Each structure stands twice: as C-alpha cells, then as structure tokens.
Amino acid sequence: MMNCTVIADLLPLYIDDCCSKESAELVREHLAVCPRCQKLHESMTKENTTPIAAPAQAPAKKLRPLRQWQAAILQSILLFLSFALITVGVAQEAETSADGFINGCWALWLVVPATGFMLSLVNWYFVKLYKSRKRFWISSLLFTLLGILAAFLWTFFHYDYFVFLDRGSLSDTLESIYGFLYVFCGRGILLSAVLCALSGVLSNLYAKLLGKE
C-alpha cells in the first residue's frame, strides 16, 4: 500500500488523467480505504472543476435618448435661426436702392455670415466619422469660416465690387479696399467672427451630447 504522501503527489496527475494505468490503479485502491486522501481528492476535484471567471468588461456606454433628443433640437434651432437671418437679410436687401454704394449692404452684413454658418451645419450630420470631439468642432469652425469667405467672394462678384474698388494706382486701390472693408463690411465681418466662435462652441456641445469623446 502506498503512503499518503505519494498519493498526494499523484492526485493532480490522476485528476487530469495524465498518469499511467498502473499509477491510476494504485491511487484508486488507496482512495478506497483512506478517508484522508478521499477528502483531499474531493477538494482538488472541486478546485479543478471550478470555472474561471471571465475578466470583467466595462459596460458598454449607452447613449441616453434624452441627449440624442437635445442634440437634434439644438441642430434644428440653429438651422431655423440661420434661415431666419438669411430671410431677414434678403428682405432688407430687397428694400435697398438698386443703385449706389448702399446696394448689397445687407448681403454683406447679414446674409453672407448666416449662409456660411448654415452651410457648416451640414458637417454635423457626419459627426460619427470624426475620431474625437476636438477634431469635429475644429472642422466645424473651419467649415463656417470657409463658407463665409466663399459667400463674401460670391457677393463681391455678384455686385461687381471689384470694379468699384479699382482706383487705378495701387495705393489708391489699397486705400479703397481698406475703407470698403472697414466701413461697408465691418458689421458683416464682426458677425462672421461671432458666428465662427459660436460654431466651435456649439459643435463641441453637440458632439458631447452624442457621446463623442
């Protein structure tokens, strides 16, 4: 009869069915008559059959419906306000004189900045394509700026301001351009700067509501 020490050494191999037939038979014979080794065998068998707990996984971050609703409302409000500003600008422009320096003032003061801001809101539909919230709000700000610059350029061509600014000599032309931008476009430039800043702030808020990190 083998002693308990040897049996204890063989038990792990016996439980995993890795020992020879002769050794397994000796272990079985010993277990049949030794209560102490029987208890050891039972405890080792339980430990061997205990399932290994799967590593805890962080719960998936779920987007709250309320935040989705808030983001949709924010976008809708901004689209409505942009369109309202454009409508007011067009209505005011229609009431100005068709001749003279005043023609096109409302286009530069209100329609151009509001149009650039409204066009930048198209970028909000593609927020999921951006890897981070920072990239999204920076791109939204740049879209606003580029949209406003494109609208300014179109307005200059539409009202033929380039002919008006051409004074012959370079110094006179530069002075005319400076006066035109400072006096005539000042309000539009100021509103454009405000809308660019708002675009960055509000797009950051929009992405945050949608769970973008």
C-alpha positions in Angstrom: 0.0 0.0 0.0 1.4 3.4 -1.0 1.6 6.1 1.7 -0.5 9.2 1.6 2.4 11.5 0.6 3.0 9.6 -2.6 -0.8 9.6 -3.3 -1.0 13.3 -2.7 1.8 13.8 -5.3 -0.1 11.6 -7.8 -3.5 13.1 -7.3 -3.1 16.1 -9.6 -2.0 13.7 -12.4 -4.8 11.3 -11.6 -7.4 14.0 -11.7 -6.1 15.3 -15.0 -5.9 11.7 -16.3 -2.2 12.2 -17.1 -0.7 9.3 -15.1 -0.1 5.7 -16.2 -2.8 3.0 -15.8 -0.7 1.3 -13.1 -0.4 4.5 -11.1 -4.1 5.3 -11.6 -5.0 1.8 -10.3 -2.8 2.3 -7.2 -4.4 5.7 -6.5 -7.9 4.2 -6.8 -7.0 1.4 -4.4 -5.7 3.8 -1.9 -8.7 6.1 -2.1 -11.0 3.2 -1.5 -9.5 2.7 2.0 -8.1 6.1 3.0 -10.7 8.7 4.2 -8.0 11.4 4.5 -6.9 11.1 0.8 -10.6 10.8 -0.2 -11.2 14.3 1.2 -8.1 15.6 -0.4 -9.3 14.1 -3.7 -12.7 15.7 -3.4 -11.3 19.2 -2.6 -8.8 19.0 -5.5 -11.5 17.8 -7.9 -13.8 20.8 -6.9 -11.0 23.2 -7.5 -10.2 21.7 -10.8 -13.8 21.9 -12.0 -14.5 25.5 -10.8 -14.9 27.7 -13.9 -12.5 30.5 -14.3 -14.4 33.8 -14.1 -14.3 35.8 -17.2 -12.5 39.1 -16.9 -14.9 41.9 -16.1 -15.7 44.0 -19.0 -16.6 47.6 -18.8 -20.3 48.1 -19.5 -20.9 49.5 -23.0 -21.6 53.2 -22.9 -25.2 53.7 -23.9 -26.3 57.0 -25.4 -29.2 58.3 -23.4 -32.3 59.1 -25.6 -32.6 62.5 -23.8 -29.2 63.5 -25.0 -30.0 62.5 -28.6 -33.2 64.5 -28.4 -31.3 67.5 -27.1 -28.7 67.3 -29.9 -31.5 67.1 -32.5 -33.3 70.1 -31.0 -30.0 72.1 -30.9 -29.4 71.4 -34.6 -32.9 72.2 -35.6 -32.9 75.5 -33.7 -29.6 76.6 -35.3 -30.9 75.7 -38.8 -34.1 77.7 -38.2 -32.2 80.7 -36.8 -29.8 80.7 -39.7 -32.6 80.5 -42.3 -34.4 83.3 -40.4 -31.4 85.6 -40.5 -31.0 84.9 -44.2 -34.7 85.6 -44.8 -34.4 88.9 -42.9 -31.3 89.9 -44.8 -32.8 89.2 -48.2 -36.0 91.1 -47.3 -33.9 94.1 -46.2 -31.7 93.9 -49.3 -34.8 93.9 -51.5 -35.9 97.3 -50.0 -32.5 99.0 -50.6 -31.8 101.1 -53.7 -30.6 99.2 -56.8 -28.1 101.9 -57.5 -25.3 103.4 -55.4 -22.9 102.3 -52.7 -25.7 101.1 -50.4 -26.6 98.3 -52.8 -25.7 94.9 -51.4 -25.0 96.1 -47.8 -27.5 93.6 -46.2 -26.0 90.8 -48.2 -22.6 91.5 -46.6 -23.9 92.4 -43.2 -26.3 89.5 -42.6 -26.9 87.1 -45.5 -23.3 86.1 -46.0 -22.4 85.3 -42.4 -25.7 83.5 -41.8 -25.3 81.5 -45.0 -21.8 80.4 -44.1 -23.0 79.3 -40.7 -25.9 77.4 -42.0 -23.8 75.5 -44.6 -21.4 74.5 -41.8 -24.3 72.7 -40.0 -24.2 70.1 -42.8 -21.0 68.9 -41.2 -23.0 68.0 -38.1 -24.6 65.1 -39.9 -21.2 63.4 -40.2 -20.2 63.7 -36.6 -19.8 59.9 -36.3 -17.0 60.0 -38.8 -14.7 62.0 -36.6 -12.5 60.2 -34.1 -12.7 62.9 -31.4 -14.8 65.8 -30.3 -11.9 68.2 -30.8 -11.5 67.3 -34.4 -15.2 67.7 -35.0 -15.5 71.2 -33.5 -12.4 72.4 -35.2 -13.6 71.2 -38.6 -17.0 72.8 -38.0 -15.3 76.1 -37.2 -13.2 75.9 -40.4 -16.3 74.9 -42.4 -18.0 78.0 -41.1 -15.1 80.2 -42.0 -14.7 78.8 -45.4 -18.4 79.1 -46.1 -18.4 82.7 -45.1 -15.4 83.5 -47.2 -16.9 81.8 -50.2 -20.2 83.7 -49.7 -18.2 87.0 -49.4 -16.4 86.3 -52.7 -19.6 85.4 -54.5 -21.2 88.7 -53.2 -18.2 90.7 -54.4 -18.6 89.2 -57.9 -22.4 89.5 -57.9 -22.4 93.2 -57.0 -19.3 93.8 -59.1 -17.4 95.4 -56.1 -14.1 94.7 -57.7 -14.7 97.3 -60.4 -15.7 99.8 -57.7 -12.5 99.1 -55.8 -10.2 99.5 -58.8 -8.8 103.1 -58.4 -6.0 102.8 -60.9 -2.9 103.2 -58.7 -2.0 100.6 -56.2 -2.1 102.9 -53.2 -5.5 104.3 -54.1 -6.8 100.8 -54.6 -5.5 99.6 -51.3 -6.9 102.6 -49.5 -10.3 102.0 -51.2 -10.2 98.3 -50.2 -9.4 99.2 -46.6 -12.2 101.8 -46.4 -14.6 99.3 -48.0 -13.8 96.5 -45.6 -13.8 98.8 -42.5 -16.8 100.9 -43.2 -19.0 98.8 -45.5 -18.2 95.2 -44.5 -17.4 95.9 -40.8 -20.7 94.7 -39.5 -20.6 91.6 -41.6 -17.0 90.8 -40.5 -17.9 91.2 -36.9 -21.0 89.0 -37.2 -18.9 86.4 -39.1 -16.3 86.3 -36.2 -19.1 85.8 -33.7 -20.7 83.0 -35.8 -17.3 81.3 -36.2 -16.8 81.3 -32.4 -20.4 80.0 -31.9 -19.8 77.3 -34.4 -16.8 76.0 -32.5 -18.6 76.1 -29.1 -22.0 74.7 -30.2 -20.5 71.9 -32.3 -18.4 70.9 -29.3 -21.6 70.8 -27.2 -23.4 68.9 -30.0 -20.7 66.2 -30.2 -20.7 65.9 -26.4 -24.4 65.3 -26.3 -23.9 62.5 -28.8 -21.3 60.9 -26.6 -18.3 61.8 -28.7 -15.1 61.8 -26.5 
